[in-house]
Each structure stands twice: as C-alpha cells, then as structure tokens.
Amino acid sequence: MYAKNKKVIILFLVPALFLLSLFVIGPMLYTFYMSLLDWEGPQVKGFVGLDNYFKLFSRREILNYRGLSRGRPPMGALPHNIIWIIIHVPLCTVLGLVLAYVLRDVRGATIIKSIIFLGMVTPMVVGGVLLRFIYDKDAGVFNEFLRVVGLGHLVKTWTAYPDTALYALILGSVWIWTGFSMIVYSAGLETIPPELLESARVDGASEFMIFKEIVIPLLKPATIVVVTMSILWALKIFDIVYVATLGGPGGASTVLALEMYMDAFFKIPPSYGTAAAIASLLTLLTLGIAVYVAKYVVVR
Amino acid sequence: MKVRKTTLIIHFLAWVVALIWIIPFLGVFMTSVRPYEEIVSGWWHFEKFTVTLDNYFYVWNYRTAPLSKALMNSFLIAIPSTIIPIFVAALAAYVFARFSFPVRDMLFFTIVVLMSLPQQMVILPVFFLENQLGLWNTHIGLILLHSAFGLPWIILFLRNFFVTLPVELEESAMIDGASEFTVFFRIVLPLSVPALVSIAVLQFNWVWNDFFFALIMLASPEKFVATQTIPVLKGRYYIRWDYLAAASVLTMSVPLVIYALLQKYYVRGVIGGTIKK
C-alpha cells in the first residue's frame, strides 16, 4: 500500500505541511529560540539561556508579589490567568450542565439555547465592548440592576477599579462562554437513552439521585471536553481584556496574552526576548492540556 | 400538583436566564438606533425615544477607518481564509484517514496538538517573515496566516469524518480504474458536503471574529477589518457608546446571520470538532 501510493501521499500532504511549517511550526520553534536570546530593540546581543524567563518573574506585570500577598489585584498576569481559570471553568461547566439538563423539558428551549449561544457567535471584540458597556456607571445596565434591587450605593464603573476590574471581566467571560458548555452537554444528553432514566424513576430513584448517579457519570466525555476547552480559552483570553480595560487600571486586569502583545508591539523599543518568553510560557501551559486532548479526547 | 409547581419554577428560571443573556444585546441594539443624549444615562429610559440611523451612517462613513470598507475587507479576508485551508486540509486529512506510511501517527498527533497553540506563539516570527517577503500589511499575508493556523483543527475534523465513510465505495472505484485523484474529488468530497459546510461555517466565523492576527498584520486603516475598527471608534475623551454600538451591531450581524441560517451545521461543527463519537 505504502510504496504504491507514495506519490499520492506526498502530493496530498505537501500543501498542508508547507503552510504549517512556514506559518505555524517554524514560527513556533523560532519564538522559543527568540526567548533564549538577549535583545536590544530589534538587535540580538547574544544567547542568554533562561534569563528572559527569570526577568519575567521579577516583573510586576507578570507576578506582583505585593498584590499576591494582599490577595487583591493587581497580582500580575500569570496569577490573573489562573484566577480566570479557577472562576470561569467551574461556573461555565456547572451552568452549562444544569441549563442543558433543565432545558430538555422546557417549552421554547430552542430559543433559549440560541440566545445563550449568541455569545459564542459574537466576535470577542464586541463581547469586550458589551462588557465595558454593561458595567458603565451611567450607561450600564448592570448598575441599573443594582439600583433597582436597592444596592444603589455600589454603583460604579466596575471595570475601572483595580479591586473589581478582573472579576467583572471574568464574570463577563462566563456570560460569553456558557453557550459552549451548554451545547456540548446538550449533545451529550442526547446520547443517554430515556428508558434508562425512566426505569430508574420506576425503581423509585429521586430526580436528584438520577441526575447525580446516572446522568453525570454518563456525561463524563462531555465534561472532559468542556473543562479542557474552557481552560484553554481562559488561558488564551485577549480580545475582551484589550477592548474593555487594556489590562488596567494599573495592570489590575492584565493577562499573559496581553502582556506579550505589549512587549512585542506596544512598547518602544520592543522587548522581543520577554515577549517570546511570555508566549513560550503560555504555550507550555496549554501544551499539557493539548496533549491530553489529542491523546484521549479527539482522536478516534 | 407538586410536580407542576417545579415545572413552573423551572420554566420561569429558564426564561430569566435567557433574559439576562439577551439584555446586553438588546441594550447595544437600542443604543445603536438612538441619539447619544438619550442613551448616555441609560438606554432603558424611554421617556424620549427617537429612532435614528445616524450612528450607522457615522460609522459606515467614519473618516479614519470607514466600517463599510472594513466590512468589505473582512469578507475579502474571511472567504479565501475559509476556502484555502479547507481544500488543503481535506487533501491531508484524506491521507491520514486512508493511507498508512511511516511516522503517520506521530505526524497526525503533532498536528492535532498544534490545534491549541496560542496565536502569540507564532506572531513575532510571522511578522518578521512577512515583512521580509513584503506580505506584511497586505490582505494576502493575513489570509496565508489564517489559512495555515486553521489547518490543524480542520485536518482533525475531516480525518475523523473520512474514517466514517465506507471504504468499499472508494475501493470499487479504484478497481474500475479510477485514480486516487478521481476518487478523492468525485467520491470523497461530494460525500463530505455536510461536514465541509460545518467546517466552512466555523472557520469563516473564526476568521471574521479574529482580532489579534489582524491587529498585528494590518497597519493601514484602509486595510483594517471590522473587528479591528471597533476599538478605533472608542472616542478620545469619553466613550461614544452610540458609535461603538452601531459598529458592534454591524460587525456581529454577519456571524449572527450565518448562525441563524446554518445553525444545525454550526452546532454540529462545534460538537464534532471536539467530541469523539
């Protein structure tokens, strides 16, 4: 089979491998190489090993020890990404699961699902605008809600204060991303035969027991997908932060992807060494999940 | 009776969630069709209610970076960035699904892992490379980058689809003397149309919504894509919600229409791309 089809195999693979090498694999390896060099603006001064990484960890924008010890932002981009995962992933997962399960017997579920899924379809840049908008002191509907329920004293532009900016954005990202979790769980639920739940009901199991003992274990594949994809999404978050706060105020809502952009394309002169180091660090964080996904989830 | 009560509560809560989810969109739409004075202290005030398309006209013809041009650019970039990678990936995916050769599994595994690569990990070298080649700040340069970056997930998706096709059909065609090319173009691709539509919808959506690559690879305002134009409209001293809203509505209208028309394929793409069956 191999010898006979050698020509076809090569011919069919070459376009993909060419594009991938030139724009993905090559650049990826080169970015890592860049992170090991000493840069002065666009000039290379020499090889410095892991110096850029050490530099990163002594930088306030990446790891803010004072903020960390106080437990309040700005804590640095790396802890911010981790906080993002810790809040965003469980909330989206649970909310998506409950919605998918409950909406099975709600009239108009298709409409509700489409509405919740809107955030996934919308550009994240627009998502960022929407978040900044709903949290605005005067024009924002979030603050109007607070006024209506009698919490008027809390009204402020939530994205403009270091204590709340990060958490406001994370909450917004839950609003954007729950649709994904819900859709995946909905598809997972369709694979559970209704007779299974029915017979448990006949045996006298409570609705909660059925959900906990039968539905959740059967949805494990869906849960793995939702959790891994949500972690990846929270790690790579960029657009909504860029648009809503640009990492501010005072770095209180910055994330790794944004710091990379700042180092490479915002600062004058650019700091290519640390930018490449941030990108490599981000890739390292995603890599474990990526390998897991590739090994156990997506390859048939 | 108790059951009916729970059902009622569930219905009520479900619609409350839907309401919470739709309100921001409702707000941005309201804001986009009303003058600034009416919405600056809240679009939910209706004492004075004037409907106007002025905001849309403003952003459509915005002097520095007209959204009319930006939307056009988005189409000019998203359409080829959808067609090219699907075609290239289909060829590769077919090989991964049907032929065995040394290092196949390792190669496939590597490509799948690349699926989760952060955009930041490739952008600097690509930026340098395209500068050298004169492709930076050109639409072609961005199209090439998007095409390459979309390959891993499309290859994975299509490979997983191709292995579900009955191989007998292809074999009997081969016995009848058809070449691999004929089999691929005449049998495999036509059978894959539903999968190809799903991929096209998702890839188009992804490219249309992308911000980071465009932000780095396009520098002249007349070449900007729609997502890139939005931050430019923000306003210097205070935020022009009216303009931002109109631009947001226009920019998201395209993926929303596609989603509304091709929802089935869209959802199938999201799920098929991630779950093993």
Boltz contact constraints between the chains, C-beta under 6 A:
constraints:
  - contact:
      token1: [A, 2]
      token2: [B, 101]
      max_distance: 6.0
  - contact:
      token1: [A, 5]
      token2: [B, 99]
      max_distance: 6.0
  - contact:
      token1: [A, 8]
      token2: [B, 180]
      max_distance: 6.0
  - contact:
      token1: [A, 9]
      token2: [B, 95]
      max_distance: 6.0
  - contact:
      token1: [A, 9]
      token2: [B, 99]
      max_distance: 6.0
  - contact:
      token1: [A, 9]
      token2: [B, 101]
      max_distance: 6.0
  - contact:
      token1: [A, 12]
      token2: [B, 91]
      max_distance: 6.0
  - contact:
      token1: [A, 12]
      token2: [B, 95]
      max_distance: 6.0
  - contact:
      token1: [A, 13]
      token2: [B, 92]
      max_distance: 6.0
  - contact:
      token1: [A, 13]
      token2: [B, 95]
      max_distance: 6.0
  - contact:
      token1: [A, 15]
      token2: [B, 88]
      max_distance: 6.0
  - contact:
      token1: [A, 16]
      token2: [B, 88]
      max_distance: 6.0
  - contact:
      token1: [A, 16]
      token2: [B, 92]
      max_distance: 6.0
  - contact:
      token1: [A, 16]
      token2: [B, 151]
      max_distance: 6.0
  - contact:
      token1: [A, 19]
      token2: [B, 148]
      max_distance: 6.0
  - contact:
      token1: [A, 20]
      token2: [B, 148]
      max_distance: 6.0
  - contact:
      token1: [A, 20]
      token2: [B, 151]
      max_distance: 6.0
  - contact:
      token1: [A, 23]
      token2: [B, 126]
      max_distance: 6.0
  - contact:
      token1: [A, 23]
      token2: [B, 145]
      max_distance: 6.0
  - contact:
      token1: [A, 23]
      token2: [B, 148]
      max_distance: 6.0
  - contact:
      token1: [A, 24]
      token2: [B, 114]
      max_distance: 6.0
  - contact:
      token1: [A, 24]
      token2: [B, 122]
      max_distance: 6.0
  - contact:
      token1: [A, 24]
      token2: [B, 148]
      max_distance: 6.0
  - contact:
      token1: [A, 27]
      token2: [B, 122]
      max_distance: 6.0
  - contact:
      token1: [A, 27]
      token2: [B, 125]
      max_distance: 6.0
  - contact:
      token1: [A, 27]
      token2: [B, 126]
      max_distance: 6.0
  - contact:
      token1: [A, 28]
      token2: [B, 121]
      max_distance: 6.0
  - contact:
      token1: [A, 28]
      token2: [B, 122]
      max_distance: 6.0
  - contact:
      token1: [A, 30]
      token2: [B, 125]
      max_distance: 6.0
  - contact:
      token1: [A, 31]
      token2: [B, 121]
      max_distance: 6.0
  - contact:
      token1: [A, 31]
      token2: [B, 124]
      max_distance: 6.0
  - contact:
      token1: [A, 31]
      token2: [B, 125]
      max_distance: 6.0
  - contact:
      token1: [A, 102]
      token2: [B, 10]
      max_distance: 6.0
  - contact:
      token1: [A, 106]
      token2: [B, 11]
      max_distance: 6.0
  - contact:
      token1: [A, 106]
      token2: [B, 14]
      max_distance: 6.0
  - contact:
      token1: [A, 112]
      token2: [B, 14]
      max_distance: 6.0
  - contact:
      token1: [A, 112]
      token2: [B, 18]
      max_distance: 6.0
  - contact:
      token1: [A, 115]
      token2: [B, 18]
      max_distance: 6.0
  - contact:
      token1: [A, 115]
      token2: [B, 21]
      max_distance: 6.0
  - contact:
      token1: [A, 115]
      token2: [B, 22]
      max_distance: 6.0
  - contact:
      token1: [A, 116]
      token2: [B, 21]
      max_distance: 6.0
  - contact:
      token1: [A, 121]
      token2: [B, 255]
      max_distance: 6.0
  - contact:
      token1: [A, 121]
      token2: [B, 256]
      max_distance: 6.0
  - contact:
      token1: [A, 121]
      token2: [B, 259]
      max_distance: 6.0
  - contact:
      token1: [A, 122]
      token2: [B, 252]
      max_distance: 6.0
  - contact:
      token1: [A, 123]
      token2: [B, 209]
      max_distance: 6.0
  - contact:
      token1: [A, 123]
      token2: [B, 227]
      max_distance: 6.0
  - contact:
      token1: [A, 123]
      token2: [B, 251]
      max_distance: 6.0
  - contact:
      token1: [A, 123]
      token2: [B, 252]
      max_distance: 6.0
  - contact:
      token1: [A, 125]
      token2: [B, 211]
      max_distance: 6.0
  - contact:
      token1: [A, 125]
      token2: [B, 227]
      max_distance: 6.0
  - contact:
      token1: [A, 125]
      token2: [B, 230]
      max_distance: 6.0
  - contact:
      token1: [A, 126]
      token2: [B, 248]
      max_distance: 6.0
  - contact:
      token1: [A, 126]
      token2: [B, 251]
      max_distance: 6.0
  - contact:
      token1: [A, 126]
      token2: [B, 252]
      max_distance: 6.0
  - contact:
      token1: [A, 129]
      token2: [B, 244]
      max_distance: 6.0
  - contact:
      token1: [A, 129]
      token2: [B, 248]
      max_distance: 6.0
  - contact:
      token1: [A, 130]
      token2: [B, 24]
      max_distance: 6.0
  - contact:
      token1: [A, 130]
      token2: [B, 28]
      max_distance: 6.0
  - contact:
      token1: [A, 134]
      token2: [B, 24]
      max_distance: 6.0
  - contact:
      token1: [A, 138]
      token2: [B, 41]
      max_distance: 6.0
  - contact:
      token1: [A, 139]
      token2: [B, 40]
      max_distance: 6.0
  - contact:
      token1: [A, 139]
      token2: [B, 241]
      max_distance: 6.0
  - contact:
      token1: [A, 141]
      token2: [B, 23]
      max_distance: 6.0
  - contact:
      token1: [A, 141]
      token2: [B, 27]
      max_distance: 6.0
  - contact:
      token1: [A, 144]
      token2: [B, 42]
      max_distance: 6.0
  - contact:
      token1: [A, 183]
      token2: [B, 267]
      max_distance: 6.0
  - contact:
      token1: [A, 183]
      token2: [B, 270]
      max_distance: 6.0
  - contact:
      token1: [A, 187]
      token2: [B, 271]
      max_distance: 6.0
  - contact:
      token1: [A, 225]
      token2: [B, 274]
      max_distance: 6.0
  - contact:
      token1: [A, 225]
      token2: [B, 275]
      max_distance: 6.0
  - contact:
      token1: [A, 232]
      token2: [B, 116]
      max_distance: 6.0
  - contact:
      token1: [A, 236]
      token2: [B, 118]
      max_distance: 6.0
  - contact:
      token1: [A, 238]
      token2: [B, 212]
      max_distance: 6.0
  - contact:
      token1: [A, 239]
      token2: [B, 211]
      max_distance: 6.0
  - contact:
      token1: [A, 243]
      token2: [B, 231]
      max_distance: 6.0
  - contact:
      token1: [A, 257]
      token2: [B, 120]
      max_distance: 6.0
  - contact:
      token1: [A, 260]
      token2: [B, 120]
      max_distance: 6.0
  - contact:
      token1: [A, 264]
      token2: [B, 124]
      max_distance: 6.0
  - contact:
      token1: [A, 279]
      token2: [B, 120]
      max_distance: 6.0
  - contact:
      token1: [A, 279]
      token2: [B, 121]
      max_distance: 6.0
  - contact:
      token1: [A, 282]
      token2: [B, 118]
      max_distance: 6.0
  - contact:
      token1: [A, 283]
      token2: [B, 118]
      max_distance: 6.0
  - contact:
      token1: [A, 283]
      token2: [B, 121]
      max_distance: 6.0
  - contact:
      token1: [A, 286]
      token2: [B, 116]
      max_distance: 6.0
  - contact:
      token1: [A, 290]
      token2: [B, 113]
      max_distance: 6.0
  - contact:
      token1: [A, 290]
      token2: [B, 116]
      max_distance: 6.0
  - contact:
      token1: [A, 291]
      token2: [B, 113]
      max_distance: 6.0
  - contact:
      token1: [A, 294]
      token2: [B, 109]
      max_distance: 6.0
  - contact:
      token1: [A, 294]
      token2: [B, 112]
      max_distance: 6.0
  - contact:
      token1: [A, 294]
      token2: [B, 113]
      max_distance: 6.0
  - contact:
      token1: [A, 300]
      token2: [B, 160]
      max_distance: 6.0
  - contact:
      token1: [A, 300]
      token2: [B, 276]
      max_distance: 6.0
